[in-house]
């Protein structure tokens, strides 16, 4: 399951990925993510990804995420804040971000408030995962 909202005031695409997403559902999510990103084109776009209940994905779904990240960078994504609890998911997401080069604009957080603060103000603040 996924949820996606756009904060137009701050140019933030805020989404939650929950549980296991099959390729078909990941395709729907990526389409909505692209549309949301495109709607903010011309601004410094930020993403807040709540992945605390997300489960590892298939190689096909991981490739969809990688391509979505590459697209986002081309459209103007300047910061990505991830909320992640699972070490396995974190490792998979690190690999995907490294392959897409999104790792250059990504930070991981423990707290949603710290993630949002960093997205809006650029302050790392409390709540950053060690080594992120």
N, C-alpha and C positions, 0 to 999 in steps of 0.2 A: 504494500500500500504506500501511497505517497500523497503529500499535500504540498501545495505551492501557493505563495502569496507574493505580491509585489508592493513594496513600500516606495512609492514614486517620489515622495519628499526627499528621501535619503538615497534613492537609486539602489535599493537593496532587493535582491530576489531571495526570499526566505523559504526554504523547503525542508521537509522532513521525509526521509526514506525509512520505512518501517518493515522489518521482517525480511523474508525472501522475496525478491522481485524477479519474476520470470522475464525472459527476453521481451515478450509482447508488452508487458507492463512497463519495462524499462524503456521501450520504444515510445510509449505514450508519455512517460515522464520526460524523456529527452526532447520530444516535440514541444511540450509545454514549457520546458526550460528555455529552449531556443526562442520561442515566441516571446516569453517574458524578457529575455535578454535583449532581443531585437527591439522590443518596445521602449527600452531605455538607451538605445544606441545614441552615441554622441555625448554621453555623460560618462563619468567615472563609475562604472558598475561594480557593485559588491555582491557577493553571495554569502548567505549564512546557511550552512548545511548541517542540519541536526541528524546525525547518523548514529545516535546512541543505541537505537534498537535495530539498526540495519544489520543484516546477515551477509556473509560473503556471497559474491555473485559468480555466475558462470563466466568463462572466458569471453563468450559472446556479449554478455551484458557489460562486462568490464570494458570491452572494446567500445561499446556505445558510450560509456561514461568518458572514456579517454577522448573520443571524438567530440563529445559535447564540451569538454574542457578546452580543447583546442579552438573550437568555434567561439566559445566565450571569450577567450583571450583575444581573438581577432576582432570581436565586437566591442572590446573596451573593458573587460573585467580587470580591475586593478587590485582587488583583495578578495580572498576566500577564507572565511572562518569556518572551521569544522568542529563540531562537537562529536567526539567519538569516545566510546568506552571500551569496546572490544579490541584486544591486541591483534587478533587475526584480521579483523576488518581494517584496523589502522595500517597494518602492513600492506594489505591489498591496495588500500587507497593511496599509500605512499608510492607504491610502484606505478599506479595509474597516473598520479600527479607528476612523477618524475618523467614518465614517457610523454606526457602532454606538455611538459614544461610549466604546468600550473604550480609546481612546487615553489617557484620563485615568488609567488604572491599569496601563499597559503600559510596559515597558522592554525594550530589546534588549541582548543580551549576546553576547560572543565566546566566553566560557568557561562550560561547564555548571556548574562549581563556584560561580562568582560568581552565576549565575542562581539556583541553589538557595539560596545564602546569603541573597540578597535576598528570596526568597520566604518563607523561614523567619524571618529576623531583620529584614527591612526595610532592611538596609544596602545601598546602591548598590554599593559596593566596586569592585574592579577588573573589567575585562572588559566594561563598558558601551560600546556603540557610541557614537562621537561624535555628538552631536546628538540622541540618543535620549531 
